[in-house]
């Protein structure tokens, strides 16, 4: 079926950069939208960035332009470029995808997550 695998997480110093990747087992052209979420200290998942099939992007206001979402359809891979990382960015990041369809966007597919740790 659909399988998403995140990679690229790790330990970095504050101010550094990291690029997360999400590899899909199916053509990502089949998705209405894809997004990166991250876990809050209260274990909630909040959206970091999203990208639609028409290439429209959306970002969490708190990121202040530090993160960039992109995709490579030929490689079936979603990316999240993270620059000027801060300790507050430390958490688990998840890749998710929504199938094509009508109505609200439903992120039905989720990866296992990848840990990002930013040290002071």
C-alpha positions as CSV (number, residue, x, y, z in Angstrom):
1,X,0.0,0.0,0.0
2,X,1.3,3.5,0.8
3,X,4.4,3.7,2.9
4,X,6.3,6.9,3.9
5,X,9.8,6.8,5.4
6,X,11.4,9.9,6.9
7,X,15.2,10.4,7.1
8,X,17.7,13.1,7.7
9,X,17.1,13.8,11.3
10,X,19.9,14.0,13.9
11,X,21.8,16.2,16.3
12,X,22.8,19.6,15.2
13,X,24.0,22.8,16.8
14,X,21.8,25.9,17.1
15,X,22.1,28.0,13.9
16,X,22.8,25.0,11.8
17,X,20.8,23.5,8.9
18,X,19.3,20.1,8.3
19,X,17.4,18.6,5.3
20,X,14.7,16.0,6.0
21,X,13.6,13.6,3.3
22,X,10.4,11.6,3.0
23,X,10.5,8.7,0.6
24,X,7.1,7.3,-0.7
25,X,6.4,3.8,-1.9
26,X,4.0,5.2,-4.5
27,X,4.0,8.1,-7.0
28,X,3.6,11.3,-5.0
29,X,1.7,12.7,-8.0
30,X,-1.2,10.6,-6.6
31,X,-1.4,12.8,-3.5
32,X,-3.6,15.9,-3.2
33,X,-1.2,17.4,-0.7
34,X,1.8,16.5,1.4
35,X,3.0,18.0,4.6
36,X,5.5,18.0,7.4
37,X,4.2,18.0,11.0
38,X,6.0,18.0,14.3
39,X,5.2,16.9,17.8
40,X,4.7,19.5,20.5
41,X,5.7,19.0,24.2
42,X,2.1,18.0,24.8
43,X,2.4,15.2,22.2
44,X,0.1,17.0,19.7
45,X,1.1,17.1,16.0
46,X,1.1,20.5,14.4
47,X,1.7,21.4,10.8
48,X,5.1,22.8,9.9
49,X,4.6,23.1,6.2
50,X,2.5,21.8,3.4
51,X,2.5,21.6,-0.4
52,X,-0.4,20.8,-2.7
53,X,-0.6,19.0,-6.0
54,X,-0.6,22.5,-7.7
55,X,2.6,23.4,-5.9
56,X,1.0,25.8,-3.4
57,X,2.8,26.0,-0.1
58,X,1.9,27.0,3.4
59,X,4.0,27.4,6.5
60,X,3.5,27.8,10.2
61,X,3.9,31.5,11.1
62,X,6.3,30.8,13.9
63,X,8.9,29.5,11.5
64,X,9.6,33.0,10.1
65,X,10.8,31.7,6.7
66,X,13.4,29.4,8.1
67,X,11.9,26.2,6.7
68,X,11.2,25.4,3.0
69,X,9.1,22.5,1.7
70,X,9.7,21.0,-1.7
71,X,9.2,17.8,-3.6
72,X,10.7,15.8,-6.4
73,X,8.0,13.8,-8.2
74,X,10.6,11.8,-10.3
75,X,12.1,10.6,-7.0
76,X,8.8,10.3,-5.1
77,X,10.4,12.3,-2.3
78,X,9.3,15.2,-0.1
79,X,11.8,17.5,1.5
80,X,12.0,19.9,4.3
81,X,15.0,22.3,4.4
82,X,15.5,23.6,7.9
83,X,17.8,26.6,8.3
84,X,18.9,28.6,11.4
85,X,17.7,25.8,13.7
86,X,16.9,26.6,17.3
87,X,16.6,24.4,20.4
88,X,12.9,25.0,20.3
89,X,12.8,23.0,17.0
90,X,13.8,19.9,18.8
91,X,11.1,17.2,18.4
92,X,10.0,14.5,16.2
93,X,9.1,15.4,12.6
94,X,6.5,13.5,10.6
95,X,5.8,13.2,6.8
96,X,2.2,12.9,5.8
97,X,0.2,12.7,2.6
98,X,-3.4,13.2,1.5
99,X,-5.0,11.3,-1.4
100,X,-6.8,13.0,-4.2
101,X,-10.5,13.6,-3.5
102,X,-13.3,16.1,-2.8
103,X,-13.9,18.1,0.3
104,X,-11.4,18.6,3.2
105,X,-7.8,17.5,2.9
106,X,-7.4,14.3,4.8
107,X,-3.8,13.3,5.7
108,X,-4.4,9.5,5.8
109,X,-0.8,8.4,5.4
110,X,1.9,9.0,8.0
111,X,5.5,8.1,8.4
112,X,7.1,6.8,11.6
113,X,8.8,10.1,12.3
114,X,12.4,11.3,12.5
115,X,14.0,12.9,15.6
116,X,15.6,16.3,15.3
117,X,17.7,17.5,18.2
118,X,19.2,21.1,18.3
119,X,21.7,21.7,20.9
120,X,22.6,25.1,22.5
